[in-house]
Amino acid sequence: MYSQGLIGADGRSEETQAFLDAFQKRIDAEEKIEPNDPMPEGYRRTLVRQIGQHAHSEIVGMLPEGNWITRAPSLRRKAALLAKVQDEGGHGLYLYSAAETLGVSRKQMTEELLDGRAKYSSIFNYPTLSWADIGTIGWLVDGAAIMNQIPLCRCSYGPYARAMIRVCKEESFHQRQGYEIVMTLAQGTTDQKAMAQDSLNRWWWPSIMMFGPHDADSQHSDQSMAWKIKRFTNDELRQKFIDATVPQAEYLGLTIPDPDLKWNEEKNGYDHGPIDWDEFWRVVKGHGPMAKDRVKARKKAWDDGAWVRDAALAHAEKRRARKMAAE
């Protein structure tokens, strides 16, 4: 979902060529790799980085929507948004658990997020300025996530692939929920349609950037494809998303904010204008409009929840001691 094209992934390995060849043979045969199976260290590190980044993105992604729960325009909208935010928290749990099967702790992953070593999707470093943004996030951001996540259901690493099956089902519902919000606004008053168009104008390009750098600039995509962690390249997924989304915008009567967007008969898809990669990398490196606020909120939640973690560990230790004494 929010892998940003495996930013910073590491495909190096020190294993023998015979071991690597045998491992690749299993991958090519579409066998699932399980936690106790031997695997190249580069494969493990790449998965830890991707799954951890994905998990962080789910949790940080709760923040831009969470502050609209009390401001949603109706009880129905409040309940639906609350359920969605709760779903995102569950996705983070599934993914952290999948990453832990690779020998990394949730504590370590969280500390890496808070000190800047780990990344999350740059899309969540943009502010939600209006109610329309909640709909647009569901329509575009979750729509882009689904485009990226459905192939992950066939990821070569078993725990990740299995976690993604449920995540994709729920994200699909989120996308439809968002589109319905935008549709309601687009078919409403002049001001409501203008609100929807303004939101689309602000979120279109960040959504396009979610798929990561162009293939020519993606250093680790080839290795991830060979290991079948990824099934499509960044540009292939971006093209699929654009081709699917443009007709949806046309149906709503909204305009995609790209003057160079046009149908290309030869490739049976849309050509689009240049992407501002300077902005992309600036936001990825922590200089987005809401970057400091997002990390600050996660740090506060981590610090405030320390007593809960300590209590849970103490309770587990107490139960273990009682069980040992009974034996």
N, C-alpha and C positions, 0 to 999 in steps of 0.2 A: 504494500500500500504506500507507505510514505518513505520509501527507501532512497529517494533522490538519486537513483542510479548507482547505488552502492558507493557513496562518497567515502573515500578513504579505505576501501576494502583492500585486503592483502591476500594475494594469491600465491605467495611463496611457500615452499615446503622443502624440508630437508630429508625426506624419506627417499629410499632407493627407487630407481626407475622401475624395477620389477613390482614393487609395492604400488607405485602410482599407476602403472599399467593395469594391474589387477583391480584396483579401485575404479579406474575409469571404465573397465569392462563391465563392472556391476552397474555403473551409472548408465552406460549405453544400453544395457539390457533392461532398463527401467526398474531396477530393483530399488526398494526404499532403504535408505541408510538409517539405522536405528542408533540410539544413544551409546550402546555398548559395542557397536561395531568399530573395527579399526578404520580410521579416516585420516587423510592428510591434515597436518596442522593448519595449513592455509585454508582448507575447506572449513574446518572448525572455526577459525578466526573470522572468516568471511560471514559465516552464519551467525556467530555471536554478535558481530557488528550490525548485520542487517536486521536480525530479529530484535536486538536491543533497541536499535533506532526506530524500528516499527512500533515496539511497545511504548517507547517514550512519546512517540507521535500520537498514539491513542490517548495517553494520559494528558499530555499537554493540550491535545485537541478538545478536551472537555472544557478548557478555560474560556475560549472565545464565545462558546455557546452557553456555558453555565450562567454567565451574568445576565442572560436574557430570560431566564426561567421566570423570574418574578415580574418581568415586563412584557411577557407574551400577551397578545391582545385578547385572549379568551382562556377560560378554564381548560377547554379541549387542547388548545395550543400549548398551554403550560404542561399538562399531563404528558403530551406527546414528546415535548422537548425534554422533560425530565426523564422519560423512559429512554430517549436516545442517548443522553449524557450518561445514564447508568449503563447502557450497552457498551459505550466506549470504555468505561472503566473495566467492564468484563473482558473486553478485547485485550486491554493492557495486561490483565491477569493471565489470560491464556498464553500470551506471547512471552511474558516474563517467565512463566513456567516452562515454556518450550526452550527458552534460552538457558534456563538452569539445567536442563538435561545435558548441556554441553560443558558443564563444569564451571559456570560463572554464577555468582550469587546476585540476588536482586539488590543487595546492599551495594555491591561493587558497581553494578550498572547504574544505580541511582547516583552514587558519588561521582561517577564519570560524567553523568548528565549535568550535575550541579557545578562541577568545576570546568565544564566546557570541553572535556575530551570526547564526550559522546554527543551526537547530533540528533535532532528530530526534524520533521519536515518543516521547511521554511514557510510553508503556507500559513502556519499558525502564528507567525510573527506579524501578521496583519490584523488591524483592529476590526471589530464588528460595529459599524457606525449606525446601523438601522436594523429594524426587524427584517427587512428584505434580505439582509446579509445572512440571516439564519436559513432562509430558504435557498439562497444561492450557494451556501456552503454545502447543504445537502445535495443540491442538484449538481454542482460542478466539482466540488472537492471530493465528496463521497463518490460521485460518478467517476472521477479520475482514479480514485482509490480502487473501485471495483474493477476498472480496466486493468489495473496493475495486479490486483489480488487474485482474480480468478485463475490466472496461470499458476499462481503460487500454490493452489490446491493440488497441483501436480509436481510441486517441488520435490527434489530427490531426498530431502531430509524428512523422515516420517512425521515426527512430532509437529513440525512447522506446517506441513501439508495438511495434517488432520485438524490442527487448530484453525486453519484458514477456511475450512468448509463451513463451520458455523459463523465465523466472522463475515464471510461473503454473503451468507443469507441475511444477516442483520444489516449489513451495509447496503444491500439492495433495497431493503425496506426504507432505510434512511434516505437513499437517493430519491425514491418515489415520494417520500414525505416532503423533502425539500422542493422537488419540482411542483408538487401540489400547492405549496405556499407561494411560490413564484407565479404560478398560473393564476391563483386567486388575486394576487396584486395586479398582474398584467391585464386581467379582465375586469378590474375594478375602476376606480375613479382615475381621472387624469393624473392626480398627484401620486396615487398608488402605483400606476404604471411607470411614472417617472422615477419613483423610488426603486422599482425593480430594475429599470434600465441603468440607473446610477450604480446599483450594486453589481450588475453584470459588468459594467465598465471597469470597476475596480478589481474584480475577482477573476476576470477571464485570463489575463496574462500570468498571474501567479499560479493559476490552475494548470496552464500549459507547461509552466516550469516544473511542476511537481514530478514530471517523468524523468528529470535529470538532464544532464548535458547532452548535446548531440552525440551520436554514436562515435564520430571521429574524435571527440574529446573525452570519451569515457574510457579510462585506462583499464578498467577491470571487467568490463562487460563481457568480453570474449571468454574469459576464464569462468565467469559465473554461468554463462550459457553452456560451456562445455560440461560443467558439473551439474547442469540442469537445475540450478538454484533459480535461475531465470529461464524463461521460455521464449521471450521476445525482447528485442532491443528497445532502448529508450525511445528512439524515433518511431519504431513500429507501433508502440503503445500510444505515443502521442498522436500519431496519425489516426489510429482507431478511435481515439477519444474525440478528436475534432470532427471526424466524419459522422460520428454518432450524435454529437451535440449540436452541430449547426442546424440540422432540420428541426430539432426540438426548440431552438431559439426562434426559428422562423415561424413555427406553429404558434408560439406565444406572442408573436408580433414584436419581438425585441431584436435589436441589432447587435451583432457581434462587433466589438470595438477593434476591428482590424480592416483597414481600408484595402489591404492587399489580398484579403480572403477571396478566393474564387475557385470554382469547380474546374478540375483538370480531367478532361475526358480520357486522356491517355493512361493515366494512373488510376482512374476511377476513384478519385478522392479529391480533397480540397488542398490547394496550395495556401500557405499562410505567410504573413509578414515576418520580418526579423524579430527574434526574441532578444530582449535586453539582458544579456548574460552578465553584464556588470552588476545589475541590480540583483540578479539571482545569487551570485557569489557573495555580494555584500550582505544579503539577508542570511544566507547559509552560515556565514562567519560570525553571526550574532549581532548584526547592525540593523536589523529590521525594526520597524516602528514600535513593536511590542516585545522585542526580544528580552530586554532586561526585566520587564514585568512578568513574562512567562516564567523565567528561571527563578525570579524572586518568589513567585507564588508556589512553585514546586518546592523550593527550599523551606518556605514557611510550613507547608504541609508535611514535609519530611521531619522537620524539627518538632512540630506540634504533635506528630504521631509517634514520637520516640517512646513515650510512656506506654502506648498500646503495644508496641513491639516488645518492649521490656517485660510487660505483664504477660504477654503470650508466651514468651520464652520461659519466664519463671513458672508459669502454670504447666508448661510442657515438662520442665525439669521436675516439678513436684509430682506429676503423674508418673514419670519414669522412675523416680525414687520409690514411690509407693508400690509400683509393679515389681521392682527388684526386691523390695522388702517382703512382699507377699510370696515370692518365689523361694 
